[in-house]
Amino acid sequence: MSSQLFAPGHTACSGCGMPIAIKLILEGSGKDIIVVSPTGCLEVTTTRYPTSAWGVPWIHSLFENAAAVASGIERALKVLNRDANVIVIAGDGATVDIGIGALSGMFERGDNVTYICYDNEAYMNTGVQRCSSTPYGASTTTSPVGKLSFGEDRPKKDLPAIAVAHGVPYVATASIGYPKDVIRKIKRAKEIVGPKYIHILTPCPTGWRFDENKTIEIAKLAVETGLFPIYEIEGGTLIKVKKIKNRKPVEEYLRLQGRYRHILKGFKDQLEIIQEIADKNAEKFGLDG
Amino acid sequence: MNDNIKILEGSMAIASTVKTCKPNIVSAYPITPQTHIVENIAKMVADGEIKADYIRADSEFSALSTLIGASATGARTYSSTTSQGLALMFEALFNASGMRLPIVMTVVNRALSAPLNIWNDQQDSISVRDAGWIQLYAEDNQEACDLLPIAYKVAEDKEILLPTMCCMDGFILTHTFEPVIIPEESLVDEFLPPFRPDFILDPANPLTFGAYAGPEIYTEFRYQQHNAMIKAEEKIEKAMNEFGEVFGREYGLIDEYRLDDADIVIISMGSLLGTIKDAVDEMREDGIKVGILKITSYRPFPKEKIYNKIKGIEKGIVFEKDVSIGTGAGLLNDLKAALYGKKQTPFLYGFVLGLGGRDVGMNDIKDAVKKVKTLELEDFGFINLRKEVL
């Protein structure tokens, strides 16, 4: 069904994780939805006038207001006695940085909106600039490796935790490496009234610099190393975690990606810190098992 | 006395009129001196007097963004803001007009920071004159109310589809108790048909809104907005005529006062006109042939109508509460552009006054007219400047 809702022929890069996420989201959501997207890769690759890849109603307004636009749609549907699930599909830059104010407002008002962040860990549409979702150690065009720099020097902002702190009733993370899990979480979100937040890792061959046939492998490795834990939080309680048997060392994830090449070549301290991030995730979420 | 006349604070009068326009969604963020309008509407929603949903937005930017979503879903929408709030909306203003969403907003006119100043001038709305919104300016609270149903009727017209700002001076109008007739709900129903847009967000007919447009098509979108704004001139006039027939109160894109034999025309917008009218009455008693051209519609700017009214008059004096830093002022510059190349146009003087809430008295107006007559003033300047503190 999702092929009718999201047509081929869009202009996303070969191997892009985002359209994979879109298809999974639509598989889970069905057609009775209204999608809001901010400015970003998704918007420019799927809606160049007069074409559109979308077989569901879709609106783009600005970069930082998708959550507010979604609130308006949801309230209008209620007042006009119409029914549709309102879903935001937004990139990480629009979510964790410039749009976080509007997102906080939507969470706090309790509007019945499913907000999905597809996370490629930088401003990819403008040419791989870092954002607060960029992980520690990654080289981007505005956190480049150099004589005085090992790349991004701050850890990834934990937006799911910020959502939980707002009392959002359903918060989940997912990776396109696990398609059934993504679909299940979209379906679960549908059953819950109020704001929902789902954060999906979508590897970017262009920005992360890996071979375009490695997208799914990398999406899995992020999880298998513990760098991107997959979990569900309902009503503030951690209810489900994807356990990892024989958690892999982070090098296995890093070495496939150009953005981390320098780390493996000579930044030993930073490599240790990245391993510590994975270890802490494993401890916090009980990933090992 | 008309039984329907009530003595109401301007903000309450606005809220009561908004109610008669039956918006589905109101979304706003509180900011002085707009607060009483949205407080009154929130109370009406809380009491079930108005069947709208009120979205308590996290900022003015979000307030307008929620209305973009709601309007695209087919809801009639309303907001109100001022000054910094309008500036924060800047990006969304262009987005709403570009998507041709007929949102109506009361702009309570107030000065912009820095220095921080919460009092009245018109710098805020004048500064967004190119955002693709219709802009109507009210002289008094009755007009501020009556412009609302007119605004909805024009904005929602399928040949127009432009968002609209109804501008009223902060404090001077919003916080002043004046006798007003709130448009009767049954008459508003008769005057203003329900909002039934052709294109909405609806799973039964999936459409893409806000697409990405390249250089090969972007200009054509802007051209269509431009044409709709030009077309709005006749639509506003028609709506005002219909309003007059239904409610018995007459308005125009522009209006004149004691202009017939004038050799000086004063041109202005908003609540200044009340003071100017009194000053003109006194000057007329002194034998000075001075009249007034009132501008109600600043966007669209009715260039030909303005020219036809002031053609042949010797001098024009523009009083306005905004400044286009380094070049003049908004209304003055637009008037000069409108009259350029035409014959028998008045020589235009432009004066900035009343910034940041500074009081404007009749003597300020009379003094400026006198000095223009005796050639004591440059053709552009600031009235009432405190030179001792400079």
Interface residues (C-beta under 8 A of the other chain):
Chain A: K31 D32 I33 I34 V36 E43 V44 T47 R48 Y49 P50 S52 W54 G55 V56 P57 W58 I59 H60 S61 L62 E64 N65 A68 V69 A70 S71 G72 I73 E74 R75 A76 L77 K78 V79 L80 R82 A84 G101 A102 S104 G105 E108 R109
Chain B: N24 I25 S27 K51 A52 D53 I55 R56 A57 D58 S59 F61 S62 A63 S65 T66 L67 I68 G69 A70 S71 A72 T73 G74 A75 T77 E91 A92 N95 M99 L201 D202 P203 N205 P206 L207 T208 F209 G210 A211 Y212 A213 G214 I217
